């Protein structure tokens, strides 16, 4: 019996979804910035900013990976 082949899905949608989720939650936290500061949770907004910023190089990496995946399959 032949072992199963590893999954190789397109990865750009996953990176975009992660960046979008961090951006959306960050916008919600921006609305409640005063409440977050009053309750000692100011860092939550900065975590969302970091998630978006770290997601950008990840997106660039996934674009290259998907380009190579398409080349391998053709």
PADO-67294 format. One record per residue: residue number from 1; residue in one letter; x, y, z of N, C-alpha, C, O in turn. Coordinates in steps of 0.001 Angstrom, whole numbers. Each point is the difference from the previous one (the first is absolute). Layout:
% PADO-67294
{vodo NUM,A,{X,Y,Z},{X,Y,Z},{X,Y,Z},{X,Y,Z}},
...
This chain:
% PADO-67294
{vodo 1,X,{845,-1177,0},{-845,1177,0},{893,1244,0},{974,84,748}},
{vodo 2,X,{-1323,858,-1589},{770,1227,-151},{-376,998,1093},{-1184,176,286}},
{vodo 3,X,{2173,484,331},{-350,983,1041},{-744,1190,-617},{221,338,-1163}},
{vodo 4,X,{-1087,283,1931},{-761,1138,-539},{922,1180,-285},{994,219,693}},
{vodo 5,X,{-1345,526,-1720},{778,1188,-345},{-358,1125,962},{-1151,115,423}},
{vodo 6,X,{2136,718,-73},{-305,1109,927},{-918,1024,-672},{25,174,-1219}},
{vodo 7,X,{-818,485,2027},{-862,1060,-507},{862,1172,-447},{1024,303,612}},
{vodo 8,X,{-1445,340,-1669},{725,1167,-499},{-1018,1034,-485},{-63,306,-1191}},
{vodo 9,X,{-737,230,2124},{-1029,957,-422},{600,1370,-294},{1122,285,417}},
{vodo 10,X,{-1856,561,-1127},{475,1378,-166},{31,685,1369},{-940,-126,785}},
{vodo 11,X,{2019,845,-510},{180,547,1341},{-303,1486,113},{-165,512,1107}},
{vodo 12,X,{90,193,-2245},{-268,1440,50},{-1334,308,688},{-59,945,788}},
{vodo 13,X,{-1020,-1706,-1054},{-1252,310,708},{115,-105,1523},{-646,757,725}},
{vodo 14,X,{1458,-1686,-244},{181,-129,1447},{719,1217,576},{-363,499,1065}},
{vodo 15,X,{1379,-27,-1775},{726,1190,458},{-915,1225,-27},{8,800,935}},
{vodo 16,X,{-789,-651,-1996},{-918,1136,-88},{-1069,-53,1088},{-368,1029,566}},
{vodo 17,X,{-126,-2225,-278},{-1005,-143,1058},{579,381,1359},{-675,652,798}},
{vodo 18,X,{1912,-1049,-527},{638,350,1270},{220,1494,134},{-267,578,1053}},
{vodo 19,X,{754,50,-2117},{210,1449,31},{-1335,710,165},{-111,955,769}},
{vodo 20,X,{-896,-1421,-1490},{-1329,607,104},{-595,-136,1390},{-618,937,507}},
{vodo 21,X,{800,-2097,112},{-526,-207,1349},{674,939,997},{-672,622,823}},
{vodo 22,X,{2001,-520,-896},{707,914,898},{-427,1449,-237},{-162,763,952}},
{vodo 23,X,{-21,-383,-2220},{-407,1373,-313},{-1401,284,516},{-251,1066,563}},
{vodo 24,X,{-660,-2009,-752},{-1378,202,458},{-71,115,1523},{-658,896,530}},
{vodo 25,X,{1322,-1787,153},{-4,54,1471},{703,1267,473},{-416,610,985}},
{vodo 26,X,{1475,-211,-1679},{691,1242,358},{-898,1215,-143},{54,912,825}},
{vodo 27,X,{-882,-890,-1868},{-945,1117,-165},{-1035,19,1120},{-370,1067,491}},
{vodo 28,X,{-90,-2235,-92},{-942,-67,1127},{673,494,1269},{-592,764,762}},
{vodo 29,X,{1824,-1197,-532},{729,451,1182},{281,1493,-54},{54,659,1039}},
{vodo 30,X,{123,-123,-2228},{227,1433,-137},{-1224,789,476},{135,1064,604}},
{vodo 31,X,{-1308,-1587,-877},{-1240,644,457},{-68,1,1527},{-444,972,612}},
{vodo 32,X,{889,-2074,-6},{-68,-144,1455},{1346,291,669},{306,-562,1052}},
{vodo 33,X,{486,1428,-1655},{1345,292,510},{-27,534,1435},{832,-390,818}},
{vodo 34,X,{-1777,1274,-510},{-79,554,1362},{-318,-1085,1018},{580,-23,1085}},
{vodo 35,X,{-1499,-877,-1428},{-345,-1085,913},{1203,-924,205},{277,-434,1118}},
{vodo 36,X,{434,137,-2213},{1182,-861,118},{1053,634,903},{610,-686,821}},
{vodo 37,X,{-393,2005,-970},{991,686,825},{-426,21,1467},{830,-170,893}},
{vodo 38,X,{-2116,378,-648},{-495,64,1377},{113,-1345,706},{122,-50,1224}},
{vodo 39,X,{-162,-1039,-1985},{40,-1338,601},{1344,-696,-166},{121,-1196,264}},
{vodo 40,X,{887,1940,-701},{1344,-560,-89},{225,-943,-1177},{870,-869,60}},
{vodo 41,X,{-1646,1031,-1125},{136,-878,-1165},{441,756,-1252},{-360,-383,-1113}},
{vodo 42,X,{1127,1440,1284},{460,791,-1139},{835,-822,-969},{15,282,-1198}},
{vodo 43,X,{666,-1273,1695},{872,-796,-855},{-789,-792,-1050},{570,-382,-1022}},
{vodo 44,X,{-1850,129,1243},{-789,-769,-956},{-39,691,-1360},{94,-658,-1036}},
{vodo 45,X,{-230,1976,1038},{-3,744,-1256},{1348,-143,-704},{47,-179,-1217}},
{vodo 46,X,{1031,254,1962},{1332,-117,-593},{283,-1416,-484},{774,-189,-938}},
{vodo 47,X,{-1385,-799,1562},{133,-1377,-478},{-634,-132,-1382},{535,-687,-869}},
{vodo 48,X,{-1676,1348,669},{-644,-22,-1316},{847,719,-1045},{104,-458,-1138}},
{vodo 49,X,{494,1571,1514},{885,717,-926},{1183,-894,-372},{381,-79,-1168}},
{vodo 50,X,{188,-582,2150},{1129,-895,-269},{-433,-1170,-883},{756,-428,-872}},
{vodo 51,X,{-1958,-91,1089},{-494,-1096,-829},{-118,400,-1461},{351,-777,-888}},
{vodo 52,X,{-842,1984,635},{-98,485,-1379},{1390,201,-589},{264,-410,-1130}},
{vodo 53,X,{623,1038,1893},{1340,278,-517},{804,-1277,-248},{707,-98,-1004}},
{vodo 54,X,{-808,-881,1908},{705,-1270,-192},{-659,-827,-1098},{640,-860,-604}},
{vodo 55,X,{-1919,1121,348},{-681,-724,-1060},{441,416,-1386},{-94,-797,-933}},
{vodo 56,X,{570,2015,767},{411,473,-1323},{1192,-771,-563},{-57,-426,-1154}},
{vodo 57,X,{1145,226,1923},{1070,-847,-551},{-456,-1451,-181},{461,-694,-906}},
{vodo 58,X,{-1360,249,1765},{-552,-1343,-167},{-786,-114,-1294},{78,-1015,-691}},
{vodo 59,X,{-833,2051,362},{-742,15,-1261},{947,-40,-1187},{-242,-727,-964}},
{vodo 60,X,{1316,1500,1025},{982,-13,-1089},{602,-1396,-160},{205,-464,-1122}},
{vodo 61,X,{75,-195,2227},{546,-1354,-49},{-1004,-966,-618},{377,-860,-797}},
{vodo 62,X,{-1649,994,1158},{-1026,-891,-529},{-240,225,-1492},{-310,-944,-727}},
{vodo 63,X,{452,2183,269},{-140,282,-1434},{1090,-733,-775},{-274,-613,-1031}},
{vodo 64,X,{1509,675,1525},{1103,-700,-654},{-230,-1508,50},{229,-698,-988}},
{vodo 65,X,{-679,198,2125},{-251,-1437,149},{-1065,-456,-989},{166,-1035,-645}},
{vodo 66,X,{-1250,1781,515},{-1061,-385,-933},{464,77,-1448},{-405,-821,-823}},
{vodo 67,X,{1250,1797,502},{539,87,-1351},{830,-1246,-309},{-103,-560,-1092}},
{vodo 68,X,{921,127,2045},{819,-1199,-205},{-870,-1258,-59},{306,-939,-734}},
{vodo 69,X,{-1387,929,1507},{-915,-1140,-19},{-639,-140,-1366},{-109,-1107,-527}},
{vodo 70,X,{-320,2235,-57},{-592,-41,-1338},{1021,-477,-1025},{-347,-758,-905}},
{vodo 71,X,{1600,1189,1033},{1050,-431,-927},{279,-1504,137},{244,-681,-995}},
{vodo 72,X,{-281,173,2223},{225,-1440,211},{-1106,-824,-633},{258,-1076,-540}},
{vodo 73,X,{-1483,1569,601},{-1136,-763,-518},{-134,81,-1512},{-675,-839,-598}},
{vodo 74,X,{1289,1809,-26},{-140,101,-1467},{1127,-683,-739},{20,0,-1231}},
